[in-house]
Structures are given as C-alpha cells and as structure tokens.
C-alpha cells in the first residue's frame, strides 16, 4: 500500500504569496483599465469648468492670439505648460489702490481689471499661489508624448485638440486612444502642414491638396513615425 504524498510545509507560504500576487495583479489591472478608459483619457466632450472662465473663442479666435503666447513651451519641450499667472496679468493687471484710497495707474495692461471673473487671478497674483486649473487632456502615466517633436514637424494643435479657437469652454475633442495615435503614425500625411501654420487653427486645404502636401512634407523632412511599443511606452 503506497503512502499518500504530502506537500512540504514551506509550500504553505508559497501559496499565500501566490494568492497575494494574484490579488495584486488583479488590482493593478483594474486601476490600469480605469485609467485608460477614464473620461480624461478617452471620452470626447469632457468639458470641466475652470476656476476662471477663460474663453479661447475670444482670445485665440476673435483676438487671434497665438497659442504659443500662453503655451510657450509647446515647441520646446515634451509638455505644453499651463500659462502662469504672470502671463495673464500682462493683460489683466488688477487696479492698484494707494494708501490715500486713490486708484494708481496700472503697471501693466488693465483690461477688465474690475471684473469679478478675474477675482481668482488677482488673488493668485497677490498671494503667489497658482490658479487651480483643471486639466482636460490627460494621457495615462505610462504613455510618453512629446509636444515639440510633433509641433516642429508640422503637426498642428488642431489635429489633437480640435478647433480650440471656436470653443467658449474647452473640451476634449479627440478620444486620444492608442488606436487613434497609431492611425496618425501609420498615415501622417493628412496631419502635416508648414511649420509656420501649426498654430493657425483655421488653416486647411482640400483633401486632395492636403494629401499631396503631406507627402511632400513627409519626404522633405524625413518624417517616418514609428509604431513599435517602445516609442510611447518607455
């Protein structure tokens, strides 16, 4: 009669560790899934309210302010920064009240300096604390995207962000999924334009002309977008 096989006692610890790894892996997969399918990542139309009601339709559309005035690092760095309070104060300087109660001439432009909508901006200028802007476009932390690499090759802001110059309140215009990015890398010609027109969101050509121009610019600038995983997942 053969003896029943018994696992060594040390395997009990192994089973506990295995169970922990399974639970941790499941939790990680859940967080990953929630991250890549969150409204901030995929849902077009995500339209949060900002602490200061800034109208891109007015500033970028009607007043024709260049995107790079506020987002100055877009062609120099991987990240396109949110404008500092100083940038806004260049135009919207608050009124200065003298000790005698008089209004002193502003040191900078004072457009709508008394508007209640700019209260948080003026408070930020007074205290040095940043305005708590709400981020709209957010890629998962494991995705690497370089703004300058795209902008300096002729990919316009409008390709990813839509006609921001027509938005009273900015919303997420594209779903920014991996498939959406890969489609552009595989077929970049429709998105290429002269670099000096990158921030001109109204610039466009008929489809046939755009395709010919895109092919020409791709060849001239040796644009060959990669589609392997290491390009974005570093």
C-alpha positions, 0 to 999 in steps of 0.5 A, spaced: 500 500 500 503 506 497 503 512 502 499 518 500 504 524 498 504 530 502 506 537 500 512 540 504 510 545 509 514 551 506 509 550 500 504 553 505 507 560 504 508 559 497 501 559 496 499 565 500 504 569 496 501 566 490 494 568 492 497 575 494 500 576 487 494 574 484 490 579 488 495 584 486 495 583 479 488 583 479 488 590 482 493 593 478 489 591 472 483 594 474 486 601 476 490 600 469 483 599 465 480 605 469 485 609 467 485 608 460 478 608 459 477 614 464 473 620 461 480 624 461 483 619 457 478 617 452 471 620 452 470 626 447 466 632 450 469 632 457 468 639 458 470 641 466 469 648 468 475 652 470 476 656 476 476 662 471 472 662 465 477 663 460 474 663 453 479 661 447 473 663 442 475 670 444 482 670 445 485 665 440 479 666 435 476 673 435 483 676 438 487 671 434 492 670 439 497 665 438 497 659 442 504 659 443 503 666 447 500 662 453 503 655 451 510 657 450 513 651 451 509 647 446 515 647 441 520 646 446 519 641 450 515 634 451 509 638 455 505 644 453 505 648 460 499 651 463 500 659 462 502 662 469 499 667 472 504 672 470 502 671 463 495 673 464 496 679 468 500 682 462 493 683 460 489 683 466 493 687 471 488 688 477 487 696 479 492 698 484 489 702 490 494 707 494 494 708 501 490 715 500 484 710 497 486 713 490 486 708 484 494 708 481 495 707 474 496 700 472 503 697 471 501 693 466 495 692 461 488 693 465 483 690 461 477 688 465 481 689 471 474 690 475 471 684 473 469 679 478 471 673 473 478 675 474 477 675 482 481 668 482 487 671 478 488 677 482 488 673 488 493 668 485 497 674 483 497 677 490 498 671 494 503 667 489 499 661 489 497 658 482 490 658 479 487 651 480 486 649 473 483 643 471 486 639 466 482 636 460 487 632 456 490 627 460 494 621 457 495 615 462 502 615 466 505 610 462 504 613 455 510 618 453 508 624 448 512 629 446 509 636 444 515 639 440 517 633 436 510 633 433 509 641 433 516 642 429 514 637 424 508 640 422 503 637 426 498 642 428 494 643 435 488 642 431 489 635 429 489 633 437 485 638 440 480 640 435 478 647 433 480 650 440 479 657 437 471 656 436 470 653 443 467 658 449 469 652 454 474 647 452 473 640 451 476 634 449 475 633 442 479 627 440 478 620 444 486 620 444 486 612 444 492 608 442 488 606 436 487 613 434 495 615 435 497 609 431 492 611 425 496 618 425 503 614 425 501 609 420 498 615 415 501 622 417 500 625 411 493 628 412 496 631 419 502 635 416 502 642 414 508 648 414 511 649 420 509 656 420 501 654 420 501 649 426 498 654 430 493 657 425 487 653 427 483 655 421 488 653 416 486 647 411 486 645 404 482 640 400 483 633 401 486 632 395 491 638 396 492 636 403 494 629 401 499 631 396 502 636 401 503 631 406 507 627 402 511 632 400 512 634 407 513 627 409 519 626 404 522 633 405 523 632 412 524 625 413 518 624 417 517 616 418 513 615 425 514 609 428 509 604 431 513 599 435 511 599 443 517 602 445 516 609 442 510 611 447 511 606 452 518 607 455 
